[in-house]
Amino acid sequence: MITIIDYGMGNLKSVYNALRYLNIECEITNSKEKIEGAKKIILPGVGAFKDAIENLKVRDLDKLIIKKAEEGIPILGICLGMQLLFDKSYEGGEYEGLSLIKGEIRKLDNSALEEEKIKIPHIGWNNLRIKKVSPILKDINENDFVYFVHSYYGVVKSKEDLIGDTIYGNNKIAAVVGNNNVFGTQFHPEKSGEVGLKILKNFGEMI
């Protein structure tokens, strides 16, 4: 059973539908009791970091997620959910995250030469550059394409936490991060076709 945390933000149904397509048992909930008993957790997210972390805190879910991570429960953050795993974000100010991945969230930079300027947000398909072996990327190949929608990106403090990245303009984006049982994808695996489904399947098979 994968518990998808509903904290008032995120494309919950698309993640749920992708898991059900894979015949992976899952549920969407904001119940602290159910999250307390979760065997695996997905933290999705679409929107602003400030609103997301406040929604978690007002429900006391921030402490619960950290507790489950410390217990060794596999956790996967998707897009904004991945960013929440970091120490802090500079989106619209400076806000503390869950500190499960050491690093920070910064705005994408398009200050290159005029002819090289990129559009923000970064929307569309981009290739994965695999930096280290990880169970989350089992059967995923170098330069496989996945789907991104974001204006901010993660910068990891330790290269040991960087599983895969992608390049957008002059930005080196942490596309897949991991620290022990905690993982994050900046892209949306539920919108990334067969490659994304493989990643969700890999997460579902984790012990």
GINOR-V434071 format. One record per residue. N is the residue number from 1. PSI is psi in degrees with one decimal (NA if undefined). Layout:
n: [N & N]
psi: [PSI & PSI]
This chain:
n: [1 & 2 & 3 & 4 & 5 & 6 & 7 & 8 & 9 & 10 & 11 & 12 & 13 & 14 & 15 & 16 & 17 & 18 & 19 & 20 & 21 & 22 & 23 & 24 & 25 & 26 & 27 & 28 & 29 & 30 & 31 & 32 & 33 & 34 & 35 & 36 & 37 & 38 & 39 & 40 & 41 & 42 & 43 & 44 & 45 & 46 & 47 & 48 & 49 & 50 & 51 & 52 & 53 & 54 & 55 & 56 & 57 & 58 & 59 & 60 & 61 & 62 & 63 & 64 & 65 & 66 & 67 & 68 & 69 & 70 & 71 & 72 & 73 & 74 & 75 & 76 & 77 & 78 & 79 & 80 & 81 & 82 & 83 & 84 & 85 & 86 & 87 & 88 & 89 & 90 & 91 & 92 & 93 & 94 & 95 & 96 & 97 & 98 & 99 & 100 & 101 & 102 & 103 & 104 & 105 & 106 & 107 & 108 & 109 & 110 & 111 & 112 & 113 & 114 & 115 & 116 & 117 & 118 & 119 & 120 & 121 & 122 & 123 & 124 & 125 & 126 & 127 & 128 & 129 & 130 & 131 & 132 & 133 & 134 & 135 & 136 & 137 & 138 & 139 & 140 & 141 & 142 & 143 & 144 & 145 & 146 & 147 & 148 & 149 & 150 & 151 & 152 & 153 & 154 & 155 & 156 & 157 & 158 & 159 & 160 & 161 & 162 & 163 & 164 & 165 & 166 & 167 & 168 & 169 & 170 & 171 & 172 & 173 & 174 & 175 & 176 & 177 & 178 & 179 & 180 & 181 & 182 & 183 & 184 & 185 & 186 & 187 & 188 & 189 & 190 & 191 & 192 & 193 & 194 & 195 & 196 & 197 & 198 & 199 & 200 & 201 & 202 & 203 & 204 & 205 & 206 & 207]
psi: [128.2 & 127.5 & 117.6 & 118.4 & 123.9 & 106.0 & 25.8 & 4.7 & 150.7 & 159.5 & 71.0 & -44.6 & -37.9 & -36.0 & -45.9 & -47.5 & -37.1 & -41.3 & -40.1 & -35.7 & -33.4 & 4.3 & 33.6 & 123.9 & 133.0 & 164.3 & 150.6 & 128.0 & 153.8 & 14.2 & 121.2 & -33.1 & -43.9 & -38.6 & -36.5 & -35.3 & 8.0 & 144.0 & -27.1 & 148.6 & 136.0 & 129.6 & 96.8 & -174.6 & 135.1 & 125.3 & -154.0 & 141.5 & -46.6 & -50.0 & -40.0 & -48.3 & -33.7 & -40.3 & -38.8 & -43.9 & -40.1 & -23.7 & 2.5 & 25.8 & -21.0 & -48.4 & -35.1 & -40.9 & -43.7 & -41.7 & -44.8 & -36.5 & -42.8 & -25.8 & -7.6 & 10.4 & 130.7 & 130.6 & 135.4 & 119.1 & 135.0 & 125.6 & -114.4 & -33.7 & -36.3 & -43.7 & -33.3 & -22.8 & -18.7 & 170.5 & -45.7 & 163.0 & 146.8 & 27.6 & 106.6 & 23.4 & -152.4 & 119.3 & 139.2 & 138.4 & -156.0 & -13.5 & 36.4 & -20.3 & 124.9 & 123.9 & -170.2 & 162.3 & 123.8 & 162.5 & 141.4 & 142.5 & 124.1 & 32.9 & 22.7 & -176.9 & 150.9 & -43.3 & -11.3 & 2.7 & 142.6 & 158.7 & 140.8 & 127.6 & 163.2 & 106.7 & 124.8 & -170.3 & 140.2 & 158.7 & 149.6 & 132.7 & 112.8 & 126.2 & -23.4 & 156.9 & 134.9 & 145.4 & -24.1 & -23.4 & 24.8 & 131.0 & 13.1 & 136.7 & 153.1 & 131.8 & 12.7 & 146.1 & 141.1 & 167.1 & 123.6 & 146.4 & 99.2 & 156.2 & -16.2 & 157.2 & 159.5 & 140.0 & 111.1 & 147.0 & -36.7 & 133.0 & -18.3 & -23.2 & -4.6 & 112.6 & -36.4 & 150.7 & 177.1 & 160.5 & 132.6 & 106.6 & -125.9 & 22.6 & 128.7 & 104.1 & 128.9 & 104.4 & -35.1 & 126.2 & 160.6 & 140.8 & 101.5 & -112.1 & 3.4 & 127.1 & 158.0 & 145.1 & 128.2 & -31.9 & 173.1 & 102.5 & -31.7 & -11.0 & 10.4 & 30.8 & -146.8 & -34.9 & -46.5 & -39.3 & -37.1 & -40.7 & -43.5 & -38.4 & -42.9 & -43.2 & -42.5 & -26.1 & -4.9 & 144.5 & NA]
